[in-house]
Amino acid sequence: MYLLEIHPLKKYIMLSIRLKYWILLCFLLMIFSACGEKIHREKYYGVVPKPNVMELGQGRFDLSRRTKFCFLDKDTLLRYSVENFNTIIEKSIGEKLDIIISDKPVNKSINISLDSELEEEAYRLQICSNRIDIVGGTAKGVFYALQTMQQLLPNSVLEGEQADRIELPEIKITDKPYFKYRGAMLDVGRYYFKPEEIKQFIDVLAMHKMNVFHWHLTEDYGWRIEIKKYPNLTKVGSIREKSPYRMERGKPIQFDNKPHGGFYTQEEIRDIVKYAAERFITIIPEIELPGHATAALASYPYLGCKGKDYKVETIWRVTDEAFCAGRESTFKFLDDVFTEIVDLFPSKYVHIGGDECRKVRWEACPMCQKRIKDEHLKDEIELQSYFVKRVEKILQSKGRKIIGWDEILEGGGSSTATVMSWRGVEGGIEAAKKGNRVIMAPSSYCYLDFYQSKDMSKEPLSIGGYLPIDSVYSFDPLKGLTTKESNYIEGVQANIWTAFMDTTEIVYYMALPRLAAVAEVAWSYQNGETLTYSDFKDRMADFRVLYDIRELPYAKYMFEENDSIK
């Protein structure tokens, strides 16, 4: 027994050694814990668009299969709000989170409620160690809160790596968009994209918290929407015999000599509209008039001043052709078309184009000249204003409002039309001064089909222009306006004209990440001086992971050391 006894001094020494090991172990655990928090902080700063108010805590919430969505409100749209986030979680933990209904918050759950005092797209997001609380003005606000929470997930989760639990940082966010209208236009008149490709584009808009998809459906180069009363619009007007694949000044145009066609059936349109609505995105259709109408004229020649010899255009240019403003049959046709359009699209707006209408045919047309005389108009410019106002009355009779490019102001524009300013900001400023609602979409900041690099040999072929991402980010939609005039600015829109974009891969390369810059201008404008390009660039370093996991092509210039502002 004596040999097994330990001397008191030795016992003290051994206890001291053990105590030192425990202290060292605790110290290491603190370091590892701090490192974990740091990772979450870095991930948090990747949120785009930038939230209004953000406070970061020290703890974390562990999300697992046991976590549930707890609805404290019976709004049926809430299920759409959580679906996208739930799909991402399923890929990591192996199953979607269950949804329960409760009259009070539940611990270890994601509690979702609505507050009528919040604006409809506003939200509050609070992640605590024992639960997550999301409060939205409506289901839309909840959807945006979960888009933000998606960006707080570790990259490994976004990439689908299997996990038993997912750590989310303790955080409190109060957020809402500045502009009600945050849109992007995609031109399918030049190149048709399949319904599943349109849905993917809608998903990309939702990822950026954008809420309007402006769908440019008709052009000189193709009519892309089924109108049952006028089947030739798609039988004839949706197909052109060839497309230009290179256009250089002073050189012959090079064509591919391949027919290009395609259109969306009304069944497909309804499905896409529903798909967008589930992501809280409104689709605004555009039917071009009075110009950019050659595909329609080729389908029904009596709609033009010449009345014959039309074909779907094959060259990217502004043609002389337009709907005849002197024929009553033109307005009967448009009334019929819009009857079917408003049945397909629930949007309060219909876009009617109104841009780049040459007056050559009208000047030589006896019927158009008679219309000018009978309506006591000064000239063909006022004739276009007459045309637009008649179409506006048609749509008003169907309970809709019109949006048109800024040319609709010419000749005495409608005081009730919404103006989309594309030829710089001047048209928008003029419209706001007159009291028209305005959407700012100037080519100098918002045309994402322009080149992104001065070295154009590194870029896909473009129609022209140069617009680096830092220039997009510098856009101030309210510059030059008084406080009163600023109230007429509905929002901001990016435009993607597809003259040389025959695949979605090229579309995304040209649009991303510049679309994120437009989205942040539209959502976070009230953050003012805190919105700096350098801060945006730092956050985009994390946000780009969302592009990577979806395998979306995007330009890498802003992520290189020598980007365009250095």
MIDREN-601546 format. One record per residue (C-alpha): residue in one letter; y, x negated, z negated. Coordinates in steps of 0.02 Angstrom, whole numbers, plus 50000, padded with zeros to 5 digits. Layout:
<recs>
aYXZ ...
</recs>
This chain:
<recs>
m500005000050000 y501164985849960 l501054979150137 l501634995950206 e503184996750101 i504834991850181 h506114981550092 p507724991350056 l508784978850152 k507674979950305 k507724998950293 y509634998250293 i509654986750444 m508464998050540 l509505013450499 s511075004450557 i510244999850722 r509685017850749 l511435024050710 k512175012050838 y510945018250969 w511425036250932 i513275031950946 l512945022951110 l511925037551177 c513295050051131 f514585038851214 l513565038151374 l513335056951373 m515215059051356 i515475047551505 f514205057051612 s514975073451557 a516715067251605 c516055061551774 g515345078951803 e517025086951764 k517885074851881 i516765079952024 h517235098051995 r519075093751988 e518955084952155 k518025099852228 y519305111852159 y520735103352247 g519835107052410 v520315125452404 v521155131052566 p522285140752580 k523095134152422 p523065147052281 n524705152452200 v524305147952019 m522865136751964 e522335130951791 l520815119851765 g519825120151602 q518595107651528 g516975117551526 r515805124651655 f514795140251697 d512965138451743 l512475150751879 s510605154251894 r509375167651947 r509765176751785 t511595178451832 k512075195751895 f513525203751984 c514195216751865 f515265230151949 l516505238551831 d517085249651974 k516095261052091 d517055256552250 t515685255852383 l516595241952478 l516245229752336 r514495226852404 y515265220052564 s516395208952458 v514945199952373 e513715199252519 n514325183152599 f514365173752432 n512665180752385 t511905174452547 i512495156752511 i511805157452333 e510135163852397 k509895148452505 s510055137352351 i509205146652207 g507975156152316 e508575173952289 k510135184452289 l510975189252127 d510585206752067 i511985219652059 i512195230751907 i513475244051859 s514275243451687 d515735250951595 k516145234451509 p516015215751551 v514325207451527 n514095189451470 k513185177151584 s513725188151731 i515035188851869 n516065203851814 i517015212451954 s518365225351927 l519885232652016 d521685233951955 s522795246152048 e524335236851987 l523855221852093 e524275221252278 e522765225752385 e522345207852437 a522795199752270 y521505193652145 r521255185051979 l519775173351958 q519295166351788 i517735155751764 c517305153151580 s515795144851500 n514995161651459 r515505172651607 i516535174651766 d517865188151784 i518535193451954 v519895206551966 g520505212352137 g521875224152191 t520525231652304 a518835226152369 k519835214852488 g520515204952342 v518765202952272 f518175196652442 y519525183252444 a519135178352264 l517335175152316 q517915165252468 t518845154252344 m517345153152228 q516275147852375 q517395132552392 l517095128352208 l515225126852236 p514505109252244 n514255102752421 s512375101952392 v512335120752362 l513355124152518 e512115113452614 g510675124152548 e509905111552428 q508685119852307 a509275121352127 d508805130551967 r510615131851913 i512305129051993 e513775122051896 l515485129951923 p517065122751844 e518015132051710 i519555137951800 k520865151651808 i521685156851972 t522985170152009 d523215172352195 k523855183452335 p524425181052516 y526255180152562 f526105188352733 k525135204452760 y524705199752940 r523705183552958 g522915183153128 a522125173653270 m522005178653453 l520515174153561 d520655176053750 v519045182353829 g519885187253993 r519675169954065 y517955166553989 y516775179553919 f515925175653753 k514365184653694 p514445197453551 e513575185453431 e514875172253474 i516275184553436 k515465188253268 q515405169753229 f517265168453269 i517575182953149 d516615173453014 v517725158353043 l519275169053020 a518575176252858 m518235158752794 h520105155152813 k520625171652728 m521335178352891 n521325197152912 v521715200953096 f520725197053252 h521815199753406 w520575202253548 h521335198653719 l520165209453824 t520965211253996 e521765199054116 d522025194954300 y520385185354285 g519255198454208 w519165215654127 r518005214053977 i517845231353899 e516835246353958 i517885261753998 k516665275654039 k517895285954143 y518255270854254 p516605261554282 n517315250154418 l518345241254285 t516755232354232 k515735234154391 v517095225754494 g518435219654375 s517335209654256 i516745197354389 r517705183654479 e516935173354618 k517405156154547 s518425147054416 p519535131754421 y518845117154321 r520275105154357 m522085108354403 e523235093354428 r525005094454492 g525115088654673 k523225088954698 p522055102354768 i521295113854638 q519465110154604 f518335125454583 d516575127154515 n516125140054650 k515095149854523 p515355168454489 h515885171754310 g515725188654227 g515315198654074 f515975213253973 y515705222153808 t514875239153807 q515625252353694 e514085251153584 e514375232353565 i516215235253528 r515805247553388 d514565235353313 i515825221053316 v517195231953242 k516015236753100 y515525218453074 a517355213553060 a517755227852941 e516375222052824 r517345205552814 f518995214852791 i519625209752963 t520535221953076 i520265220153264 i521795223453371 p521305225853555 e522465220053693 i522545229053860 e523775219253969 l525175228454060 p526165229854169 g525745212254231 h524135201954212 a523255217054285 t522435210454444 a520655213954383 a521125232254356 l521965233254526 a520435225754611 s519405239454528 y520595253754574 p521815248154710 y522855264154701 l523565257854535 g524585244354624 c526125244954734 k525185238354888 g523715249854861 k522465237854941 d521855219954964 y521635215254781 k520285204154708 v519975197354534 e521055181854518 t520245164554519 i521725153154485 w522585151254316 r524335156754364 v525595170854347 t525325182054498 d526525194054584 e525365208854554 a525725222454425 f525345240654391 c526465251454499 a527845258754390 g528255272154519 r526555280654527 e526155294254401 s524325290154428 t524635273554339 f525135282254179 k523705294654195 f522505280054209 l523255271354056 d523205287453956 d521345289253995 v520995271053954 f521895271753787 t520995287853742 e519375277953744 i520165262453665 v520815271453510 d519115279553488 l518335262253477 f519635253153373 p520295260853210 s521735248453201 k523445256553184 y524045244153317 v523595242153500 h524275226853590 i524955230653764 g525425213153822 g527055214953916 d527275196553957 e527555187154119 c527735202354231 r528515197354396 k529535210654483 v529205205654664 r528095220454705 w529245232654617 e530745226454715 a529845230354879 c529015246554822 p529865262954875 m529045272354731 c529665259854602 q531405260154677 k531395279054671 r530905278054487 i532375266654452 k533545278954537 d532805294654458 e532825287354282 h534575280054303 l533975262354271 k534985246954318 d533605236054387 e531775230854379 i532025223154206 e532495240354139 l531045247454239 q529865236754134 s530675243253976 y530415260954043 f528585256754077 v528305249953901 k529155264853818 r528075277153916 v526505268153862 e527155267953683 k527345286953691 i525555288453754 l524915278353607 q526055287153482 s525285303653540 k523615296253487 g524265290753317 r524465272253359 k525865259353364 i526125245853493 i526285227053483 g526935217453632 w527395199553676 d529265196153657 e529665200653838 i529585219053786 l531325216453711 e532045214053885 g532955228353970 g533255237653809 g531625236653712 s530905249953598 s531595250153422 t529905255253351 a528795242353437 t528155227153344 v528625211053433 m527475195953443 s528595180953471 w527755167653579 r529165159353678 g529775150153524 v530445159253371 e532025165653456 g531225181953514 g530625185453338 i532335181853264 e533175193153391 a531925207053357 a532125205553168 k534015206653186 k533755222953283 g532595229753150 n530925227853242 r529375222353149 v528895204653202 i527365193553208 m527775175153230 a526625166353354 p527715153253441 s526855141553562 s527765126853482 y526755129253321 c525355141753350 y524555138253520 l522905130053474 d522435127253657 f523725113053667 y523165094953655 q522965087753480 s523165069553528 k524435060353634 d522945051353711 m522395066153814 s520925056553886 k520085058853716 e520285077753722 p519455092053816 l520465097553967 s521915108753917 i523215119154008 g524525107253933 g525635104753783 y525455093553630 l525275100653455 p524585089453316 i524035097453154 d525495090953050 s526675099953170 v525695116053147 y525795113852958 s527675111452965 f527955128953036 d529205139452938 p529065157552999 l530655162952908 k531795148752958 g533455154853029 l533295172252953 t534275180452815 t533345188052667 k533555205352743 e532945199752914 s531465190652835 n530815207352774 y530425212052954 i529215197452978 e527475205052963 g526555188652976 v525915174053077 q524635172053216 a523725157653300 n523345159653486 i521865152453581 w522005154053770 t520375148853852 a520935142454022 f519725127754011 m518675133353863 d517055140053936 t516045137253776 t516315141253593 e516025122853554 i517655118853644 v518525133753563 y518105127453388 y518535109453429 m520265115053485 a520515127753345 l519875117853196 p520595111653084 r522275117753152 l521765135753112 a521715130652928 a523525124952940 v524065141753012 a523045150752878 e523895141152738 v525635144252808 a525225162952814 w524395164152643 s525295151252535 y527075151952602 q527775156852432 n527165140252360 g528675132452445 e528965114052410 t527225111652335 l526515113752511 t526495096152578 y525485089452722 s524775075252617 d524135087652486 f523425098852623 k522585083852701 d521775079152535 r521105096752510 m520485097852689 a519385082652655 d518325094452548 f518595110252650 r517895102052807 v516175103152723 l516205121652766 y516375116752950 d514965104052934 i513695115652855 r514035128752990 e513895115253123 l515615119653190 p516385106453303 y518135101253248 a519415087753285 k519345073053165 y521115066153187 m521795071553019 f520335063452930 e520635046453010 e521695033052927 n522985032753065 d523285051253087 s524755058053184 i526035057153042 k525765038852999 
</recs>
